[in-house]
Amino acid sequence: MKYRLSLSVVLATSLILSTTVAQAQEGSQKQTTKKSEKENTSKPIDFEKAQKMSPQALKNQLTPGDLKLHNKVAEHNSNSVEMRTFANRAYQDVNTYIANNNIKPAQIVQDGRINNLPKYNYKSGKFIGVVIHETANPNSTIEGEVNYMYNNYNSAFVHAYASSDKIIQTAPSNYLAWGAGANANPYFYQIELTRSNTFDGFAKSVNNQAYLAAKMLKQNGLAPSLADNNQGTGTIISHNAVSQYWGGTDHSDPVGYFNQWGYNMNQFYSLVQKHYKALNGGGSNDAITGATYTVAKGDTLYSISRRSGVTIDNIKKWNSLKNNTLSVGQVLKLKAPSNSGSITGDTHKVVTGDTLYNISKRSGISVANIKKWNNLKSDSISKGQTLYLVRTYTVKKGDTLYSVAKNQKTTVDKIKAANKLNSNSIKVGQILKIK
């Protein structure tokens, strides 16, 4: 009896110790989880500051750990994507159809599984814009897409889905989602559009997506601006523009699908602005879309910038404006001109708007050297003219490759390589690049 009592005491003591250890381990695990939730991204940047930064500057803020963790792109519930084209069909204007039929957005609902997803903080503290996606599956329903997302969330997930009759939020807006690649995921709220098989269904679905986009911008105090027309800087951006300006993904949605219905991102942006205006009680002018805009009475650079989504600085730069003064009837460029990017390579073909100063600034070659290497007597250049952006030598009578190389302090092999010469034969008047 005494033996049995002692054994019972030992067993009870062991049980208490085991329970205590288990509770301690559980407590430690909870602390680790809480710690990881607090430290789930690298040090954030200021929300206000982030709104003023370029895509490249924002990408530069991401650490290798950020990029590795958030390198996810939205998947779709389809093994083979059917790409149908409607190029030969003529559709009425989608936004006009929405207005004429007084189509209202659907009620926003939350899926019951919304809090079961990974929770990682935005690099910018809060999202600074909205990515517009489409599912690329003509045969799925919104319920099918949402279920597929939850079953495969470790691969990718988004914040919300819109269809012709529903808006379903699937991830908390105060945490980032994995739908647009490592560079954009830490900064954007993301909405998927399910495909429709009728024009009416398409119109209702984009109306729902635009409404949710406007509502989310309002939530964070963000004004609408279209990144697709502004080198990736803006609060509304297509997945296609993310691929083009942010990188980390190669998707081109929703551009192709929109095009099937005679629609584009400029029109979608106009619809977002309409909803944004309504959510804010009106008071803003109509959206400006297109590559140019003719100044009307009462216009200011600020109002044109807000309505077009193009920054004041870019409007001034692209139109060579020295101040903020505008005149009625003045035509403003609202897209970057073709002669605004950097110039690389040994030659440049002159396009409309080019000047020697402009080419010099973009190529890093002085005006004096451009004139010298191209035998220019003045600053005048013409469209289609090819300019050399490396040192050149014009062959004279009696010249040989050897004498030219010696005179220019280079080698015959270098001259042949730079000019793709297969022999040592040269002609009087021939222009040779000297490297």
C-alpha positions in Angstrom: 0.0 0.0 0.0 2.9 2.3 0.9 4.6 1.4 -2.4 1.5 2.1 -4.4 1.1 5.5 -2.7 4.7 6.5 -3.5 4.3 5.5 -7.1 1.2 7.6 -7.3 3.0 10.6 -6.0 5.8 10.1 -8.5 3.4 9.8 -11.4 1.5 12.9 -10.2 4.7 14.9 -9.9 5.8 13.8 -13.4 2.5 14.8 -14.8 2.7 18.3 -13.2 6.2 18.8 -14.5 5.3 17.7 -18.0 2.3 20.0 -18.0 4.4 22.9 -16.7 7.1 22.3 -19.4 4.4 22.1 -22.1 2.8 25.3 -21.0 6.2 27.0 -20.9 7.0 25.8 -24.4 3.5 27.0 -25.6 4.1 30.4 -24.0 7.5 30.7 -25.6 6.0 29.7 -29.0 3.3 32.4 -28.6 5.9 35.0 -27.7 7.9 33.9 -30.8 4.8 34.2 -33.0 4.0 37.6 -31.6 7.6 38.7 -32.1 7.6 37.4 -35.7 4.3 39.2 -36.4 5.9 42.5 -35.2 9.1 41.8 -37.2 7.5 40.4 -40.3 9.0 42.9 -42.6 12.1 45.1 -42.6 11.9 48.6 -41.2 9.0 50.4 -42.8 9.2 53.8 -44.5 6.9 56.8 -43.8 3.5 56.6 -45.5 3.5 60.2 -46.7 7.1 60.0 -47.9 6.3 56.7 -49.8 3.5 58.4 -51.8 6.1 60.9 -53.3 8.7 58.3 -54.2 9.2 56.8 -57.7 8.8 53.0 -58.3 12.6 52.6 -58.4 13.1 54.5 -55.2 10.4 52.4 -53.5 12.0 49.2 -54.8 15.4 50.3 -53.5 13.8 50.3 -50.0 13.2 46.6 -50.1 15.7 44.3 -48.5 16.7 40.9 -49.9 14.5 39.4 -47.2 11.5 41.4 -48.3 12.0 40.4 -51.9 12.4 36.7 -51.0 9.4 36.7 -48.7 7.0 38.5 -51.0 8.0 37.1 -54.4 4.5 35.8 -55.2 2.3 36.5 -58.2 -1.4 35.8 -58.4 -2.4 32.3 -59.8 -5.7 31.5 -61.4 -8.0 28.5 -61.2 -7.1 27.3 -64.7 -4.5 25.1 -66.3 -5.0 26.5 -69.7 -6.1 30.1 -70.3 -8.6 30.6 -73.1 -7.8 33.9 -74.9 -10.7 34.8 -77.1 -10.6 38.0 -79.2 -13.6 40.2 -80.2 -11.6 42.5 -82.5 -14.4 42.3 -85.2 -17.2 43.2 -82.8 -18.3 46.7 -82.1 -19.4 47.5 -78.5 -21.0 50.6 -77.2 -18.9 52.7 -74.7 -18.9 50.8 -71.4 -18.9 53.8 -69.1 -21.8 55.4 -71.0 -23.7 52.1 -70.8 -23.1 52.1 -67.0 -24.4 55.7 -66.7 -27.4 55.3 -69.0 -28.6 52.2 -67.2 -27.9 53.7 -63.8 -25.9 50.6 -62.8 -25.1 50.6 -59.1 -22.1 48.8 -57.4 -22.8 45.6 -55.5 -22.6 45.5 -51.7 -19.1 44.7 -50.3 -19.0 41.6 -48.3 -16.2 39.8 -46.4 -15.4 36.1 -46.7 -15.5 34.3 -43.4 -11.9 33.0 -44.0 -10.5 36.5 -44.4 -8.4 36.3 -41.2 -6.9 32.9 -42.0 -4.2 34.3 -44.3 -0.6 35.3 -43.7 -0.3 38.8 -42.2 2.6 40.9 -43.3 2.9 44.7 -42.9 3.2 47.0 -45.9 6.6 48.5 -46.4 4.9 51.9 -46.5 2.9 51.3 -43.4 -0.4 51.5 -45.4 -1.0 50.7 -49.1 -0.2 53.6 -51.4 -2.3 52.4 -54.4 -4.5 49.7 -55.9 -3.4 47.0 -58.5 -6.0 46.0 -61.0 -6.0 42.3 -62.0 -8.2 39.9 -63.9 -8.4 36.2 -63.4 -7.8 35.1 -67.0 -10.3 32.3 -66.7 -13.5 32.6 -68.8 -15.1 29.6 -67.2 -14.8 30.2 -63.5 -17.2 31.9 -61.0 -16.2 34.3 -58.3 -16.9 31.6 -55.7 -14.6 29.2 -57.6 -11.9 31.8 -57.8 -12.1 32.7 -54.1 -12.1 29.0 -53.0 -9.1 28.3 -55.2 -7.3 31.3 -53.7 -7.9 30.1 -50.1 -6.8 26.6 -51.0 -3.6 27.8 -52.5 -2.8 31.0 -50.5 0.8 30.0 -49.9 1.4 30.5 -53.6 -0.5 33.7 -53.9 -3.6 35.6 -52.7 -5.2 39.0 -53.2 -7.4 41.4 -51.1 -10.6 41.2 -53.1 -12.6 39.8 -56.0 -15.2 41.6 -58.1 -17.8 40.0 -60.5 -20.9 41.2 -62.2 -23.0 40.8 -59.0 -20.6 40.6 -56.1 -17.6 42.3 -54.4 -15.9 39.9 -51.9 -13.0 41.1 -49.7 -10.7 38.1 -49.1 -7.8 39.5 -47.2 -7.5 42.3 -44.6 -6.7 45.7 -46.2 -4.2 46.6 -43.4 -1.9 43.8 -44.4 -0.2 43.2 -47.8 -1.2 40.5 -50.3 0.8 38.2 -52.7 -0.5 39.0 -56.2 1.9 41.3 -58.1 5.4 40.2 -57.5 8.1 40.9 -54.9 8.5 44.6 -55.8 4.9 45.7 -55.8 3.3 43.4 -53.2 4.7 45.4 -50.2 3.0 48.6 -51.4 -0.4 47.9 -53.0 -4.0 46.7 -52.3 -5.0 44.2 -55.0 -8.3 43.4 -56.7 -9.1 40.6 -59.1 -11.8 40.8 -61.7 -13.6 37.6 -62.7 -14.4 37.3 -66.4 -17.9 37.7 -67.9 -19.4 36.2 -71.0 -21.8 39.1 -71.8 -21.3 42.9 -72.3 -23.8 43.7 -69.5 -21.9 41.3 -67.2 -18.6 42.9 -68.1 -19.9 46.5 -67.5 -21.3 45.5 -64.1 -18.1 43.7 -63.1 -15.7 46.6 -64.0 -18.1 49.0 -62.3 -17.8 46.9 -59.1 -14.0 46.8 -59.4 -13.7 50.5 -60.0 -16.1 51.2 -57.0 -14.0 49.1 -54.7 -10.8 50.7 -55.9 -12.2 54.2 -55.3 -13.4 53.2 -51.9 -10.0 51.8 -50.9 -8.3 55.0 -52.1 -10.6 57.0 -50.0 -9.9 54.8 -47.0 -6.2 55.7 -47.0 -6.8 59.3 -48.1 -5.3 58.8 -51.5 -6.4 60.8 -54.6 -6.9 58.9 -57.9 -3.9 59.0 -60.3 -3.2 56.6 -63.2 0.2 55.0 -62.9 -0.1 53.4 -66.4 0.4 56.8 -68.0 3.0 58.1 -65.5 5.9 55.6 -65.6 4.4 53.5 -62.8 3.8 56.3 -60.4 0.2 56.6 -59.3 -2.5 55.2 -57.1 -4.3 53.1 -59.8 -2.1 50.7 -61.7 -2.7 47.7 -63.9 -0.8 44.4 -63.4 0.5 45.1 -66.9 2.0 48.5 -65.7 3.5 46.7 -62.6 5.3 44.4 -65.0 6.5 47.3 -67.1 7.6 49.8 -64.5 8.1 47.8 -61.3 9.3 44.4 -62.5 9.2 41.1 -60.6 6.3 39.8 -62.7 5.5 39.4 -66.4 1.7 39.5 -66.4 -0.2 41.9 -68.7 -3.7 41.8 -67.2 -6.2 43.3 -67.4 -5.3 45.1 -70.7 -6.0 42.2 -73.1 -9.3 41.3 -71.4 -10.4 44.9 -71.3 -9.6 45.2 -75.0 -11.9 42.3 -75.8 -14.8 44.6 -74.8 -13.5 47.8 -76.4 -12.3 49.0 -73.0 -8.9 50.3 -71.6 -7.2 51.5 -68.5 -7.9 55.2 -69.3 -11.7 54.5 -69.3 -11.4 52.4 -66.2 -9.5 55.2 -64.4 -12.3 57.6 -65.5 -14.8 55.2 -63.8 -12.7 55.1 -60.6 -12.7 58.9 -60.6 -16.5 59.0 -61.0 -17.0 56.7 -58.0 -14.3 58.6 -56.0 -16.2 61.9 -56.7 -19.5 60.3 -55.5 -17.9 58.9 -52.4 -16.6 62.4 -51.5 -19.9 64.1 -52.2 -18.9 65.4 -55.6 -17.1 68.6 -56.2 -14.4 67.4 -58.6 -14.4 67.9 -62.4 -14.6 65.1 -65.0 -11.5 62.9 -65.4 -9.1 63.7 -68.2 -7.9 60.8 -70.3 -5.8 60.6 -73.4 -2.3 61.7 -74.4 -3.1 65.4 -74.7 -5.5 67.9 -73.2 -6.7 71.3 -74.4 -6.8 73.9 -71.7 -10.3 75.3 -70.9 -11.4 78.3 -69.0 -10.8 77.9 -65.2 -8.2 75.1 -65.6 -5.1 75.1 -63.5 -2.0 72.8 -63.5 -3.3 71.5 -60.2 -6.8 70.7 -61.4 -5.4 69.1 -64.7 -2.9 67.0 -62.7 -5.6 65.8 -60.3 -8.0 64.9 -63.1 -5.5 63.3 -65.4 -3.4 61.5 -62.8 -0.2 63.1 -64.2 2.1 65.0 -61.7 2.5 68.8 -62.1 6.2 68.3 -62.5 5.8 66.0 -65.4 3.2 68.2 -67.1 5.7 71.1 -66.9 8.6 69.0 -68.0 6.9 67.4 -71.0 5.5 70.8 -72.1 8.6 72.9 -71.4 6.7 75.1 -69.0 8.8 77.6 -67.0 5.9 78.5 -64.6 2.3 77.5 -63.7 0.7 79.9 -66.2 -1.7 78.3 -68.7 -3.7 79.9 -71.6 -7.1 78.8 -72.9 -6.7 76.6 -76.0 -3.2 75.6 -75.1 -2.6 71.9 -75.9 -0.7 70.0 -73.2 1.1 66.7 -73.5 0.0 64.2 -70.8 2.2 61.3 -71.7 6.0 61.2 -71.7 7.3 62.1 -75.2 9.3 59.6 -77.1 12.4 61.8 -76.6 12.3 61.9 -72.8 14.2 58.7 -72.0 17.9 58.1 -71.6 20.0 57.4 -74.8 22.4 54.6 -74.9 24.4 53.2 -77.9 26.8 54.6 -80.4 24.2 56.4 -82.5 20.8 58.1 -82.2 18.1 58.7 -84.8 16.6 62.2 -84.4 12.9 62.2 -83.7 10.3 65.1 -83.5 11.2 67.4 -80.5 14.9 66.5 -80.3 17.4 69.2 -79.9 21.2 68.9 -79.5 20.8 70.0 -75.9 18.1 67.4 -75.2 20.2 64.6 -76.8 23.3 65.8 -74.9 21.4 65.7 -71.6 20.0 62.2 -72.2 23.1 60.7 -73.6 25.7 62.3 -71.3 27.7 63.5 -74.4 28.5 67.2 -74.6 26.9 69.3 -77.4 30.4 70.3 -78.6 31.5 66.6 -79.0 28.2 65.7 -80.8 28.8 68.6 -83.3 32.4 67.6 -83.7 31.9 63.9 -84.2 29.1 64.6 -86.8 30.7 67.5 -88.6 27.9 69.9 -87.7 28.4 73.6 -88.4 25.4 74.7 -86.4 22.9 73.4 -83.8 20.4 72.5 -86.5 19.3 68.8 -86.8 16.5 67.2 -88.7 14.1 64.4 -88.1 15.5 61.0 -89.3 19.1 62.2 -89.1 21.5 59.7 -87.5 24.0 61.2 -85.1 27.1 59.5 -83.8 27.5 59.6 -80.1 31.1 58.3 -80.1 34.3 59.8 -81.4 34.5 59.5 -85.2 37.0 60.0 -88.0 36.2 60.8 -91.7 38.5 58.9 -94.1 40.6 61.1 -96.3 42.5 60.3 -99.5 45.6 58.2 -98.7 44.3 57.0 -95.4 44.8 53.3 -94.4 43.4 51.6 -91.3 46.9 51.4 -89.9 47.5 55.2 -90.4 44.1 56.1 -88.9 44.6 53.8 -85.9 48.1 55.3 -85.3 46.8 58.9 -85.7 43.7 58.2 -83.4 45.8 56.4 -80.8 44.0 53.1 -81.1 44.4 49.8 -82.9 43.3 48.4 -86.3 41.4 45.6 -84.5 39.4 48.0 -82.4 38.4 50.1 -85.4 37.4 47.0 -87.3 35.3 45.7 -84.3 33.6 49.0 -83.7 32.7 49.4 -87.3 32.0 45.7 -88.1 34.6 45.7 -90.9 35.5 42.4 -92.5 38.6 43.6 -94.2 41.1 46.4 -94.1 39.5 48.2 -97.0 38.2 51.8 -96.3 36.8 54.5 -98.6 37.3 58.3 -98.8 34.4 60.0 -97.0 33.6 56.9 -94.9 32.9 57.8 -91.2 34.6 55.5 -88.8 33.7 55.1 -85.1 36.7 55.4 -82.9 36.6 53.7 -79.5 
